[in-house]
C-alpha cells in the first residue's frame, strides 16, 4: 500500500473504535475449511445415494 493510502493516526483510532463496537464486535468461531468441505461432501453423497435409491425404486 502506498503512503498516500494510509490513514492518519487519529483517523485510524476512529476506525478501530468503530470496528470494535456494534455488529463488528461479535465474537466468531474461526473459519474451518475442512469442516465446510466435509459438510459439502456429506450432502453431495447423501443426495447421490437418495437419487440412486429413487431411480432403482421407480425405473425397472
DARAFEN-V781168 format. One record per backbone hydrogen bond with DSSP energy under -0.5 kcal/mol. NH is the residue of the N-H (numbers start at 1). CO is the residue of the C=O. E is the energy in kcal/mol with one decimal. If there is no record, write none. Layout:
NH:CO:E
NH:CO:E
This chain:
5:2:-0.8
6:3:-0.9
12:8:-2.7
13:9:-2.0
14:10:-1.7
15:11:-2.2
16:12:-2.7
17:13:-2.3
18:14:-2.1
19:15:-2.5
20:16:-0.9
21:18:-1.4
24:21:-1.3
25:22:-1.6
26:23:-1.0
33:31:-0.6
35:32:-0.5
36:32:-1.6
37:33:-2.4
38:34:-2.2
39:35:-2.4
40:36:-2.4
41:37:-2.5
42:38:-2.4
43:39:-2.5
44:40:-2.4
45:41:-2.5
46:42:-2.5
47:43:-2.4
48:44:-2.0
49:45:-2.7
50:46:-2.4
51:47:-2.3
52:48:-2.3
53:49:-2.4
54:50:-2.4
55:51:-2.2
56:52:-2.2
57:53:-1.6
58:54:-1.9
59:55:-2.0
60:58:-0.6
